[in-house]
Amino acid sequence: MGTSNTHATTICHGVLMKSHAQVAVIGGGIVGCSVLYHLTRLGYRDVILIERSELTAGSTWHAAAGFHSINSDPNVAMLQDYTIKLYRQIEAESGRAIGLHMTGGVTMAGTVERWEWLKASWALFQSMGLTQIQLLTPAQIEALCPIADIRGILGGLYDPNEGHLDPYGATHAFATAAKEHGAEVMLRNRVINLQQRADATWSVVTEQGTCVAQHVVNSAGLWAKQVGLMAGVDLPLVPMEHHYLITEPIPEIANLSRELPIIVDLDRSSYLRQEGQGVLMGTYEPNPRHWNIEGAPWDFGMELIPEDVERIAPELAMGFARYPSVQRAGVKRWVNGAISFTPDGNPLVGPAPGVRNCWLACGVMAGFSQAGGIGRTLAEWIVQGEPRVDAFGVDIARFGSFAANRNYLKATTAQFYSRRFVLSYPNEQLPAGRPLRRSGAHDALNRSGARWGVNWGLEVPLYFAPTDFTETPSHRRSEAHNIVARECQFSREAVGCLDISGFSRYAITGPAARRWLDKVLAAKLPNRGAARLAPMLSHSGRLIGDFTVFNWDDETWWLMGSYHLRCWHLRWMRELLPPEGVNLVDLADTVGGFSIFGPNARALLARLAISDVSKDTFEFFSCRVMDVGMTQAHVARLSITGELGYELNVPVTEQATLYESLVDAGRGLGLTQVGYNAALSLRMEKSVGIWGREFTWAQTPRMCGLDRFIAYDKGPFIGQKAVRLERETAAPRRSLVTIEIDAIDADAVGGEPIWRADQCVGYVTSGAYGYTVSRSLAMAYLDADWAMVGQRLELSIIGERRSCNVIAPSPFDPRGARMRN
């Protein structure tokens, strides 16, 4: 193969196209080069990166190239922390200077609410292990950044692990280090087509020939949309314009003895860092602009978009007011570059949906914060079968195909961009892309006063309120507190009714269905007409899901689980399907229903059902198909609220009819419509965990208590060897517990650290006010040494410490007599 040493990285100029490779990485930005490097670190040597132009030609070259470890998602924060720690190593390993400036970074707050939020964020980062982060006084901020006018500033958050670097140098450092381990880099060679072969390998067709690769990685940045479509995948990402300016030298900076930190001004939607003896200042404006939503033109490279200063003038004015010396300096250069955004701002990493051996590492808005972590995560996924960390927050499976709809995509990305520095609240409902999906009973529930949240595009009722009720976003207890209390009271004293359309349902049928389920699920399968809780594990013994499995008649089985995991679970289960004998159908768009629970639930069902539903005839965790009113329903006797309860599943087209039947039959029984806010409180009183909170991809069943549902000694199942080995090892470092908090007007929501003196000994997974027990409750992971009942500790709520103590699980009806009644 012809080569040239014109670049520090040995570059293939296309004399011969590499004919075969283990992995072909498409795109030569910071992310693609990181993926290439990490593949070689894990032993893959026959790998190639193909770039249509030059390394960094896209978003990378014009990036402000700042980095920080702070992220509200703990798993993404860990990716960022790894990335930052990797930079010095990659510089030394490659011999390439990357222009690393570890300046530290300050986020400032100028309102009481923002300052409370920063204090809460500081506490959250302690629970993540980011203990280097500190809270600063205004005077300390001024000492670090003397050019800032700190009038009105209440405080700030300081992270010494923030900084910036040379985007060109860092990208070439990854590429050079990858080449040292055997990788090849091919420039000026556009990929023009991707063709999957019969053996699931890929023909990567380029301008200079075709390479057959076992795997392809889409790291094409601004061109990722087009490359995805080559593989038959429409990706939920879009380029957006982003401005920053670089000033002429500023005398106040020239006279400093050290470099300014990166400064984020939350109140004025701007960020600033030093650039030479001037500054670089950028802004996130409330009226963002999309750019080439179908992807950048192929001939677009190291170019910029004409600046539109008038559009961002209000934000610039606020920035100049914060830094008067910047306003006095001349603008040396405007940069208006395109950056890829996804609906939630996180990247797309992992397997591309619907195709084998096609991988994603694109949609990366914060490349210099995340490139190293993304590269490691994807390389582990490709080489080892799964990443070492919980990667769901960056996995494209967190989105449904609806997210690629151009109108949905434009609305949600604009919302994210415009709110980049806007304060968010746990009870806040954002409008973009809504309403999209609605249950069969949506209109009827709406007439009953439902106030809506959203779950994976589906409108779900949070609570039911009078027409004139308005809820203000807040970090403290909501104005809906008393409304939710009433829903909980009627659920405990009479009967509550909850729309359960927001759960996934999968039907498994066929002659090999039982045998397949026995392999896929770690629990013993239920007998005919029964249900059971069943963990699903990865090959390494980590959790993939927590399901309820229903055996309707020994020929038809259902799995019911988390609605937002539908793409994730379907991808996993479809990979495991045998060539024949098992049929897997996603029912979530065709089946909806209601859960009824409370002491009067049986009486309500008896008024509508033809079948006998008495206690002895329809036992706890039984399931059957029966006529309920005018509908034929799949009914199971179970409930997460700790009450006698039933789940009624019907076709979506019949859900409104079922609702009307329940309302009519519930007269005189105290039937009350219940939303998910009440369900959260009721489950907290029963210490019932859920996915994404108590149970995650990062955990094993023993770590979270789901091991009690595992049939260790049944026939072989996925993850069996790993969980058997785990059972023989020492107990997990942390235990899942229930705690009671001495709260005043705010409850834990999740992520808050738990303290013993100044030592962080755990963190909250879920929190809510327990209306029945009149206590503020939370579930949490605690270090085993402090997880005993009665242990007194402290917990941070909105940044303020409150006393708490570990209590026995299920503070309401701990023996579970009510749901078995």
Number of C-alpha atoms within 10 A of each C-alpha: 9 10 13 11 9 8 9 15 21 18 20 23 17 17 11 13 18 20 12 18 21 16 28 27 25 29 34 31 29 31 28 32 31 32 30 34 30 24 27 20 17 14 11 19 21 18 27 26 26 26 24 23 20 18 24 26 21 26 25 26 22 19 24 23 18 21 24 23 24 22 17 12 14 20 18 25 22 20 23 26 23 19 25 24 13 13 19 13 11 23 21 13 15 21 13 19 17 23 14 16 16 18 20 21 27 27 19 27 25 19 15 12 14 20 21 19 19 22 22 20 22 28 29 28 25 22 21 22 14 20 14 12 22 17 20 17 14 19 14 14 24 14 12 20 21 16 17 19 17 19 9 10 19 18 26 27 22 23 23 17 20 22 24 26 20 19 25 21 19 28 25 26 28 30 31 28 26 30 23 17 19 17 23 24 24 25 18 16 19 18 21 16 16 21 15 19 12 7 8 15 20 26 22 23 16 17 14 17 17 20 20 22 25 21 21 27 28 26 32 27 32 32 25 27 25 22 25 21 13 16 20 15 18 20 26 24 31 29 29 23 21 22 21 23 19 23 22 18 18 19 12 13 22 13 9 12 7 10 19 22 24 29 24 23 21 19 17 24 21 23 20 25 24 21 18 15 16 23 23 23 25 25 25 23 24 19 12 18 16 18 17 13 16 16 18 20 11 12 9 13 17 15 16 16 14 12 17 12 14 8 14 20 13 14 19 24 13 16 24 19 15 19 18 13 17 25 16 12 16 13 16 13 12 20 21 22 24 28 25 27 29 28 25 15 20 20 26 29 27 27 21 25 21 12 14 18 17 25 25 27 32 31 30 28 21 20 26 28 28 28 26 29 25 32 25 23 25 27 26 20 18 20 13 11 13 18 17 15 15 19 22 20 17 24 19 25 23 16 23 17 14 15 22 19 13 15 11 18 23 25 15 23 27 23 21 20 23 17 15 18 19 16 12 16 13 13 18 13 13 13 12 18 20 16 13 13 17 18 24 25 22 20 12 16 20 13 10 14 17 22 21 20 21 19 14 18 20 19 20 25 24 22 22 23 16 11 11 6 11 11 13 11 15 15 22 16 17 17 14 18 14 11 17 24 19 15 25 28 18 22 30 21 16 19 29 30 26 22 26 22 28 24 19 23 26 21 18 22 19 15 14 15 21 19 13 19 22 17 19 22 26 29 24 18 20 19 14 17 17 22 25 20 22 26 24 25 25 20 17 16 23 23 22 23 22 23 20 17 25 29 23 22 14 16 14 17 22 22 22 19 21 18 19 21 22 21 19 19 20 17 17 13 14 12 10 13 16 11 7 9 13 18 18 17 13 17 18 19 16 14 24 26 28 22 23 32 31 29 22 24 23 21 16 24 23 16 15 19 17 12 15 12 15 12 11 9 10 18 16 20 20 22 24 19 17 16 14 22 19 12 18 17 23 20 22 25 25 25 19 20 25 27 28 26 30 25 22 25 24 25 20 21 14 19 26 21 17 27 20 14 17 21 16 14 18 23 11 9 17 17 26 22 22 27 25 18 21 28 21 21 25 28 20 28 30 21 26 17 20 17 17 15 15 21 22 20 19 16 17 25 24 18 20 20 15 17 18 14 15 20 16 18 12 13 12 14 22 19 21 24 14 16 23 13 10 17 14 8 9 7 12 14 11 18 21 24 24 28 28 21 22 17 18 11 11 17 23 26 19 20 27 28 31 30 23 14 9 8 10 20 21 26 26 27 23 25 25 24 29 24 21 16 12 10 18 24 31 28 28 27 22 24 18 16 11 18 23 16 14 13 14 17 19 21 27 24 28 24 19 12 17 16 15 23 20 23 18 14 20 17 20 19 14 14 12 14 11 16 21 16 14
